[in-house]
């Protein structure tokens, strides 16, 4: 197997953990850095830990996997503490906090959290209370990280969240949302419905999105609001969420389809169903794949997106590949096109390009 491309090695290990018994040292030398760069080494370690005990692993490989597992455990401890501190900071406001993404998977005890690294905590609160929430967090030591007046206006006027916050002492990151997609974008899921369907956790004042909304948010985050950088991990999230929610619940897929249409998220749902089933063999019912085809773009755009997604997700993870870089750039521009009307898009990208030029121009720095 030593001649294999590293990304298929990673996919093979994720889809069939027992297959690593056939891996040679050269395969491991490519697989481990690839999995680490994708943020999937702890997930792979978890999958291999669940494989039959007879699966042989070289001693040095076990050391790498043990280190990844320890890192994921440390992330879990940090996230649990940060969630506790957020609840403490907001205790006097009398509102429920909805956790999003990785922190939600962890605090809800979902299989998607096993071996998942969480870089920050994302919460959602009602827009009408967001200024009170921000003030309460600032009083407890969080600080704004985007101080440029334009960035402040960009987040507060057009986006779906406050400018990112960072705790002054712990350096932990916190994103405070009031909905799940930018308000200036083309899709507009109803935040009131998100809050109304959110489910309580054991900790008072803490909720997570309902299963259908959790999947749709993950799909929107991956296919509507980004360039798919690091997206293989997010695709694995979608796979884990859908497998878990569908297990023993014969009505999950039907509810997901209805909710996608109801929440104006049928297009990202189409991409999620298509690419998880195509790349990760997620057991999406054939009838739903046929139904969701009507939510997708015209055939030429669909074919182009297939190529871009493959190159962005399955290309060289060190981004050395020019084709992977080009695909991510195209998806980055697409995400901003979907996020903003044309006039605002031109203004925003022009400003960001000028800021990048000022930052990188050595003569300006010398002056």
C-alpha positions as CSV (number, residue, x, y, z in Angstrom):
1,X,0.0,0.0,0.0
2,X,3.0,2.3,0.3
3,X,2.3,4.0,-3.0
4,X,-1.2,5.1,-2.0
5,X,-2.2,8.8,-1.9
6,X,-2.5,10.0,1.8
7,X,-6.1,11.2,1.6
8,X,-7.6,7.8,0.4
9,X,-5.5,6.2,3.2
10,X,-7.3,8.4,5.7
11,X,-10.7,7.7,4.2
12,X,-10.0,4.0,4.2
13,X,-8.9,4.1,7.9
14,X,-12.0,6.1,8.9
15,X,-14.5,3.9,6.9
16,X,-12.9,0.6,7.8
17,X,-10.6,0.9,10.8
18,X,-9.7,-2.8,10.7
19,X,-8.0,-2.2,7.3
20,X,-5.1,-0.5,9.1
21,X,-3.8,-4.0,9.8
22,X,-2.5,-4.0,6.2
23,X,-0.7,-0.6,6.5
24,X,3.0,-0.6,6.1
25,X,5.3,1.9,8.0
26,X,5.4,4.2,4.9
27,X,1.6,4.3,5.0
28,X,1.5,5.3,8.6
29,X,4.2,8.0,7.9
30,X,1.8,9.6,5.5
31,X,-1.5,8.8,7.3
32,X,-0.6,10.2,10.7
33,X,0.4,13.8,9.6
34,X,-2.6,13.8,7.2
35,X,-5.0,12.9,9.9
36,X,-3.5,15.4,12.3
37,X,-3.7,18.2,9.7
38,X,-7.3,17.4,9.1
39,X,-8.1,17.6,12.8
40,X,-9.1,13.9,12.6
41,X,-6.3,12.1,14.4
42,X,-8.2,11.9,17.8
43,X,-11.3,10.7,15.9
44,X,-9.2,8.0,14.2
45,X,-7.7,7.0,17.5
46,X,-11.2,6.6,18.9
47,X,-12.3,4.5,16.0
48,X,-9.2,2.3,16.3
49,X,-9.8,2.0,20.0
50,X,-13.3,0.6,19.2
51,X,-11.9,-1.9,16.6
52,X,-11.2,-5.5,17.6
53,X,-8.4,-5.8,20.0
54,X,-6.6,-8.1,17.6
55,X,-5.9,-5.2,15.2
56,X,-2.1,-4.8,15.3
57,X,-0.6,-1.3,15.6
58,X,3.0,-0.4,15.7
59,X,4.2,0.8,19.0
60,X,5.1,4.3,17.8
61,X,1.7,4.6,16.1
62,X,0.0,3.8,19.4
63,X,2.1,6.6,21.0
64,X,0.8,9.1,18.4
65,X,-2.8,7.9,18.9
66,X,-2.5,8.0,22.7
67,X,-1.2,11.6,22.4
68,X,-4.2,12.5,20.2
69,X,-6.6,10.9,22.7
70,X,-5.1,12.9,25.5
71,X,-5.3,16.1,23.5
72,X,-9.0,15.5,22.8
73,X,-9.6,14.8,26.6
74,X,-7.9,18.1,27.4
75,X,-10.1,19.9,24.9
76,X,-13.2,18.3,26.6
77,X,-12.1,19.5,30.0
78,X,-11.5,23.1,28.7
79,X,-14.9,23.2,26.9
80,X,-16.8,21.9,30.0
81,X,-15.1,24.6,32.1
82,X,-15.8,27.4,29.5
83,X,-19.4,26.4,29.3
84,X,-19.6,26.5,33.1
85,X,-18.1,30.0,33.0
86,X,-20.5,31.2,30.3
87,X,-23.5,30.0,32.3
88,X,-22.0,31.7,35.4
89,X,-21.6,35.0,33.5
90,X,-25.2,34.9,32.2
91,X,-26.9,33.5,35.3
92,X,-28.6,36.8,36.2
93,X,-30.2,37.4,32.7
94,X,-32.8,34.7,33.0
95,X,-32.3,33.3,29.4
96,X,-31.4,29.9,28.1
97,X,-28.2,29.5,26.2
98,X,-28.2,27.3,23.1
99,X,-24.9,25.6,22.4
100,X,-23.8,25.1,18.8
101,X,-21.4,22.8,17.0
102,X,-18.6,21.0,18.9
103,X,-19.5,22.2,22.3
104,X,-23.1,21.1,21.7
105,X,-22.1,17.6,20.6
106,X,-19.9,17.3,23.7
107,X,-22.3,18.6,26.3
108,X,-25.2,16.5,24.8
109,X,-23.0,13.4,24.9
110,X,-23.4,12.7,21.2
111,X,-21.1,10.2,19.4
112,X,-20.0,13.0,17.1
113,X,-18.0,14.4,20.1
114,X,-15.8,11.3,20.4
115,X,-12.3,12.3,19.5
116,X,-13.5,15.7,18.2
117,X,-11.2,18.7,18.8
118,X,-13.1,21.9,19.8
119,X,-11.2,25.1,19.2
120,X,-13.8,27.5,20.7
121,X,-17.3,27.6,22.2
122,X,-20.3,28.7,20.1
123,X,-23.5,29.8,21.8
124,X,-26.8,31.3,20.5
125,X,-29.0,33.7,22.3
126,X,-32.0,35.8,21.3
127,X,-31.0,38.8,19.2
128,X,-33.2,41.1,21.5
129,X,-30.9,40.1,24.4
130,X,-27.6,40.0,22.7
131,X,-26.4,43.4,24.0
132,X,-27.1,42.3,27.6
133,X,-25.3,39.1,27.0
134,X,-22.3,40.9,25.5
135,X,-22.1,43.2,28.5
136,X,-22.4,40.4,31.0
137,X,-19.5,38.5,29.3
138,X,-17.3,41.6,29.1
139,X,-17.8,42.1,32.8
140,X,-16.6,38.5,33.4
141,X,-13.3,39.0,31.5
142,X,-14.1,38.4,27.8
143,X,-12.7,40.9,25.4
144,X,-13.5,41.8,21.7
145,X,-10.9,40.6,19.2
146,X,-12.1,42.6,16.2
147,X,-11.5,46.3,17.2
148,X,-11.4,47.8,13.7
149,X,-14.5,50.0,13.3
150,X,-15.3,48.4,9.9
151,X,-15.1,44.9,11.4
152,X,-17.3,45.9,14.3
153,X,-19.9,47.2,11.8
154,X,-19.5,44.2,9.6
155,X,-20.4,41.8,12.4
156,X,-23.1,43.8,14.1
157,X,-24.9,45.0,11.0
158,X,-24.7,42.1,8.6
159,X,-23.6,38.9,10.3
160,X,-25.3,36.4,12.6
161,X,-23.0,36.9,15.5
162,X,-21.1,39.4,17.6
163,X,-17.4,40.0,16.8
164,X,-15.5,37.0,18.3
165,X,-14.6,37.3,22.0
166,X,-11.6,36.0,23.8
167,X,-11.1,35.7,27.6
168,X,-8.4,38.0,28.8
169,X,-7.0,35.5,31.3
170,X,-7.7,32.1,29.8
171,X,-7.3,33.1,26.1
172,X,-10.4,30.9,25.3
173,X,-12.5,31.9,22.3
174,X,-16.3,32.4,22.4
175,X,-18.6,33.1,19.5
176,X,-22.0,34.6,20.4
177,X,-24.7,34.0,17.7
178,X,-28.3,35.2,17.4
179,X,-29.0,32.9,14.4
180,X,-27.1,30.4,12.3
181,X,-26.5,32.2,9.0
182,X,-25.6,35.8,8.2
183,X,-28.6,38.1,8.0
184,X,-27.3,39.6,4.7
185,X,-27.2,36.2,3.1
186,X,-29.5,34.4,0.7
187,X,-30.9,31.9,3.1
188,X,-32.9,32.9,6.2
189,X,-33.7,30.2,8.7
190,X,-36.1,31.4,11.3
191,X,-34.2,31.9,14.6
192,X,-37.5,31.8,16.6
193,X,-38.1,28.3,15.3
194,X,-34.6,27.3,16.2
195,X,-35.1,28.5,19.8
196,X,-38.6,27.0,20.0
197,X,-37.3,23.5,19.0
198,X,-34.1,23.5,21.1
199,X,-33.9,20.8,23.6
200,X,-32.8,21.2,27.3
201,X,-29.8,19.5,28.7
202,X,-29.3,18.5,32.3
203,X,-27.6,21.7,33.3
204,X,-30.2,24.4,33.9
205,X,-30.3,27.2,31.3
206,X,-28.5,25.1,28.7
207,X,-30.0,23.8,25.5
208,X,-28.9,22.4,22.1
209,X,-30.6,22.4,18.8
210,X,-33.1,19.6,18.0
211,X,-31.5,16.8,15.9
212,X,-32.8,18.0,12.6
213,X,-31.7,21.6,13.2
214,X,-28.3,20.3,14.4
215,X,-27.7,18.5,11.1
216,X,-29.0,21.5,9.1
217,X,-26.8,23.9,11.0
218,X,-23.7,21.7,10.4
219,X,-24.7,21.5,6.7
220,X,-25.1,25.2,6.4
221,X,-21.9,25.9,8.2
222,X,-20.0,23.6,5.8
223,X,-21.6,24.2,2.4
224,X,-23.1,27.7,2.7
225,X,-20.7,29.8,4.9
226,X,-17.1,28.7,4.2
227,X,-14.4,27.5,1.8
228,X,-14.4,23.9,3.1
229,X,-10.9,24.4,4.6
230,X,-10.7,21.6,7.2
231,X,-14.1,20.5,5.9
232,X,-13.4,16.7,6.0
233,X,-13.8,16.9,9.8
234,X,-17.1,18.8,9.4
235,X,-18.3,16.2,6.9
236,X,-17.4,13.5,9.4
237,X,-19.5,15.4,12.0
238,X,-22.5,15.3,9.6
239,X,-22.0,11.6,9.0
240,X,-21.8,10.9,12.8
241,X,-24.8,13.1,13.5
242,X,-27.0,11.5,10.9
243,X,-26.0,7.9,11.7
244,X,-26.7,8.6,15.4
245,X,-30.1,10.3,14.9
246,X,-31.4,7.8,12.4
247,X,-30.5,4.8,14.5
248,X,-33.7,3.4,15.9
249,X,-35.7,6.3,14.6
250,X,-37.4,5.5,11.4
251,X,-38.9,9.0,11.1
252,X,-35.7,11.0,11.4
253,X,-35.0,11.2,7.6
254,X,-38.6,12.4,6.9
255,X,-38.4,15.0,9.6
256,X,-35.1,16.2,8.3
257,X,-36.5,16.6,4.8
258,X,-39.5,18.6,6.1
259,X,-37.4,20.8,8.3
260,X,-34.9,21.5,5.5
261,X,-37.7,23.0,3.4
262,X,-39.4,24.7,6.4
263,X,-36.1,26.4,7.5
264,X,-35.0,27.6,4.0
265,X,-32.0,25.2,4.2
266,X,-32.8,22.7,1.5
267,X,-29.8,23.6,-0.7
268,X,-27.1,23.0,2.0
269,X,-29.1,19.9,3.0
270,X,-28.8,18.6,-0.5
271,X,-25.1,19.0,-0.5
272,X,-24.8,17.4,2.9
273,X,-26.8,14.3,1.9
274,X,-25.1,14.0,-1.4
275,X,-21.5,14.3,-0.2
276,X,-21.7,12.4,3.0
277,X,-23.3,9.4,1.2
278,X,-20.8,9.7,-1.7
279,X,-17.6,10.2,0.3
280,X,-18.3,8.6,3.7
281,X,-21.0,6.1,2.7
282,X,-23.5,7.6,5.1
283,X,-26.7,5.4,4.8
284,X,-29.0,8.1,3.5
285,X,-32.2,6.4,2.1
286,X,-32.3,6.3,-1.7
287,X,-35.7,8.0,-1.7
288,X,-34.4,10.9,0.2
289,X,-31.4,11.3,-2.1
290,X,-33.9,11.4,-5.1
291,X,-36.1,13.9,-3.3
292,X,-33.2,16.1,-2.3
293,X,-32.0,16.2,-5.9
294,X,-34.8,18.7,-6.6
295,X,-33.2,21.0,-4.0
296,X,-29.8,21.1,-5.7
297,X,-28.5,23.4,-8.5
298,X,-28.7,22.7,-12.2
299,X,-26.6,19.7,-13.5
300,X,-23.6,21.8,-14.7
301,X,-23.3,23.6,-11.4
302,X,-23.7,20.3,-9.5
303,X,-20.9,18.7,-11.5
304,X,-18.7,21.7,-10.9
305,X,-19.4,21.6,-7.2
306,X,-18.6,17.9,-7.1
307,X,-15.2,18.6,-8.5
308,X,-14.6,21.6,-6.2
309,X,-15.7,19.7,-3.1
310,X,-13.5,16.7,-3.9
311,X,-10.5,18.9,-4.5
312,X,-11.1,21.0,-1.4
313,X,-11.8,18.1,0.9
314,X,-9.7,15.3,-0.5
315,X,-6.8,17.3,-1.9
316,X,-3.4,17.9,-0.3
317,X,-4.2,18.9,3.3
318,X,-1.0,21.0,3.5
319,X,-2.6,23.1,0.7
320,X,0.5,22.6,-1.4
321,X,-1.6,21.4,-4.3
322,X,-2.4,24.2,-6.7
323,X,-5.7,22.5,-7.6
324,X,-6.8,22.3,-4.0
325,X,-5.9,25.9,-3.4
326,X,-7.8,27.0,-6.5
327,X,-10.9,24.9,-5.4
328,X,-10.8,26.5,-1.9
329,X,-10.4,30.0,-3.4
330,X,-13.4,29.4,-5.6
331,X,-15.5,28.1,-2.7
332,X,-14.3,31.1,-0.6
333,X,-15.6,33.5,-3.2
334,X,-18.8,31.4,-3.5
335,X,-19.4,31.6,0.3
336,X,-19.1,35.4,0.3
337,X,-21.4,35.6,-2.8
338,X,-24.0,33.6,-0.9
339,X,-23.4,35.7,2.3
340,X,-23.7,39.2,0.9
341,X,-25.5,41.1,-1.9
342,X,-23.2,42.1,-4.8
343,X,-22.7,45.7,-3.7
344,X,-21.7,44.8,-0.2
345,X,-19.6,41.9,-1.4
346,X,-17.5,44.1,-3.7
347,X,-17.0,46.6,-0.8
348,X,-16.1,43.9,1.7
349,X,-13.6,42.0,-0.5
350,X,-12.0,45.2,-1.7
351,X,-11.5,46.4,1.8
352,X,-10.0,43.0,2.9
353,X,-7.7,43.0,-0.1
354,X,-6.5,46.4,0.7
355,X,-5.9,45.5,4.4
356,X,-3.9,42.4,3.2
357,X,-1.8,44.6,0.9
358,X,-1.1,47.1,3.7
359,X,-0.1,44.2,6.0
360,X,2.2,42.5,3.5
361,X,3.8,45.5,1.9
362,X,7.3,45.8,3.5
363,X,7.8,49.4,2.2
364,X,4.6,50.5,4.1
365,X,5.9,48.7,7.2
366,X,9.2,50.5,6.9
367,X,7.6,53.8,6.5
